[in-house]
Structures are given as structure tokens and as C-alpha cells.
């Protein structure tokens, strides 16, 4: 799959995010967040919360169990812990996004890349995913207790027969992208630190491009809804949340 140009009349925001930076935004229902890896090798660690009630948030276990998968790609959705759909992956050129490996912490970054303090490196100092999540969550009144299992977009990790995890270097190519359609007003919190299993030598976090655009309303035949029966129920639960009829009862 190759990336198609977005209709400029639908785009409401564009932004470039350097490597090892944090970002958050409320993606309103009816809009899609496109993340693009401009250079290849990016990683985007992402959390999602119901913008109106942040105690409802992305639930990795329910997301994987309901869709009988260990990774996410086009046609999958991100479930909340209330059985509702926060985000849908409507387009995806990577084919695999990691759901298992969490984010890096300060000790892991120090061990992998060495000491990298602001005093010497200024804005190029070494950051880690955990601290950047906490910085961004703090802007919304959230903190350590709100850190849950996250997605790692653009990264692929597989498990061998012995149970060992294997990071696939170079999985994301230059120009790869993923579209995340908001099914309810969703607070998206992310950072662009390297994946915790990335074996790269030398600190070189990769940037991403962000675009928010207005999408058409999904129909009853939407591929994310029809990919499995559990997703039909998830979309119906989300419709009820919005005081609408679920697709199965129309």
C-alpha cells in the first residue's frame, strides 16, 4: 500500500514531531489522525483515553482478546476497558504494530545508549518513553496510575517457540503511515522514543509527521466493524454511548 495524498480541504492540522518528543491532542469523533514515518525506522508509543471521562482508556488485553490477534493492523480497533471502540485502524501500510513491549525507562536508555545529559547535549539529550508519557499525561491531570499497556506503532515484535521476543529492525519504511479514526472524542497521548527492544547503537530517534483530517461517517459495512462479530458489538456499544442505535438494531 502506498500513501495517498489527503484532500487539503479535509485537513485541519499538520505537525512535524521530532524523535524522542511527546505530544497529545483530543481527536474528535469524525476525525482521523494520520501518522507518517518520513524516514523509516520510527516508533510511536501511544495511549488513548475517553476525552470526556479519562478513567475509560485503551485496554490492550481486551483489544487483543476480542479480535483474536497479538498485533494490530488495518481493520483492527482499539477497545476501551468499557467495551467501546476508541480508535479504528482504517489504513495501514506497515501491516504490524506492536502491542506487547511497553516503553523504555531511564535505566534502559542509559544502558543502551550511554549517558546523555542536557548539560552536554542540550536538546539532543537522551529521553525515555516513560518520562515523556508522564510529562504529557500531567497536562491532562493524569499521572503514574494512568500509565497502562501502550501501542508501539511502526514497530514489529514476534515471539519464537521458546517465548523469546524478537524486534524486527527496519520494519517501517520511509513513507509508511497508519490512520487512526476516532470513534469517540479520544485523548491521544504519544511519544517518539525508540522502541525498548531496538538494538540500534547510538542515539538516533526518528521523527514522525502528524495530520488530522475530517473523515466520512463509517457505515454498517465499514471493514473495521465487519472484521469480526466482537467488533460489531463494540461499535454498537459505542453507538449507545452516543445515544444512537447500534448498527445491528437499525
C-alpha positions, -999 to +999 in steps of 0.1 A: +000+000+000+013+035-009+002+066+009-023+087-009-024+125-006-050+138+018-077+162+005-064+196+017-100+207+023-104+180+049-071+185+068-075+206+099-040+203+114-005+192+104+026+190+125+061+175+125+073+158+157+110+152+161+123+120+175+121+115+213+094+141+218+059+140+234+025+151+220-011+149+229-044+160+213-081+153+216-091+137+183-128+144+179-153+119+167-155+123+129-118+130+125-088+108+118-052+111+129-026+101+103+009+092+115+036+090+088+072+077+092+091+100+068+125+084+070+119+048+081+126+032+114+103+053+135+085+042+167+054+059+181+043+048+216+006+056+220-020+057+248-057+066+243-084+078+268-121+088+266-117+126+265-149+131+285-141+105+312-104+097+313-109+068+337-120+050+305-089+042+285-073+018+260-073-018+272-046-039+255-059-072+268-095-067+256-083-053+223-063-084+215-087-110+230-117-096+212-100-096+178-080-129+183-047-112+175-014-104+191-007-073+169-028-045+152-032-035+116-058-023+091-093-035+101-085-037+138-098-014+165-086-002+199-110-011+227-115+008+259-120-010+292-157-004+289-160-025+257-163+006+234-142+015+204-118+044+209-099+042+176-101+023+144-071+015+121-086+023+088-054+023+067-020+009+074+010+004+051+031-014+078+009-044+084+020-049+120+021-027+151+035-040+184+011-044+214+033-062+239+065-044+248+057-012+266+080+018+266+116+024+277+126+038+311+156+059+321+178+029+331+172+011+298+181+041+278+212+047+298+223+011+294+216+010+257+228+044+246+250+057+274+248+088+295+232+117+275+225+146+298+211+180+288+242+198+302+263+183+274+238+176+246+212+203+251+180+194+231+197+163+219+198+148+254+185+112+259+149+108+268+128+078+276+092+068+268+080+065+304+091+100+314+077+115+282+043+098+288+042+112+323+051+147+312+023+147+286-002+130+309+004+156+335-010+182+312-044+165+314-044+159+352-032+123+348-002+105+363+016+073+371-016+054+379-029+062+344+000+045+327-013+014+311-001-010+284+005+010+252+008+005+215+041+008+196+031+019+161+055+012+132+073-015+153+071-053+148+079-078+176+074-115+172+077-144+197+096-176+189+088-211+201+108-206+233+089-175+242+117-150+234+108-117+219+124-105+186+124-069+174+123-066+136+148-039+127+138-018+096+102-029+097+088+006+089+100+021+056+102+057+046+066+069+038+048+042+058+017+055+075-013+045+097-047+061+100-064+062+134-101+071+132-117+084+164-150+066+172-155+089+202-137+120+213-104+105+222-074+119+240-043+106+222-010+107+241+022+097+223+059+099+222+085+091+196+112+075+217+129+043+202+112+010+209+125-006+241+138-036+222+155-016+194+191-027+193+204+003+175+238+016+186+239+053+191+210+077+200+191+085+168+153+087+175+132+091+144+106+118+136+070+114+126+046+136+107+010+141+120-021+151+102-057+154+115-084+152+089-122+151+087-134+116+076-167+104+062-190+087+088-184+049+088-213+028+076-226-006+087-203-022+061-172-005+074-143-030+074-133-023+110-169-031+121-173-062+100-138-078+106-153-099+134-185-102+154-169-088+185-162-056+166-198-053+156-208-054+193-180-029+201-193-004+176-229-010+188-217-003+224-201+029+212-232+040+193-253+035+225-227+057+243-235+084+218-273+079+224-277+063+190-290+030+178-263+003+172-259-009+137-274-043+144-307-027+156-312-001+128 
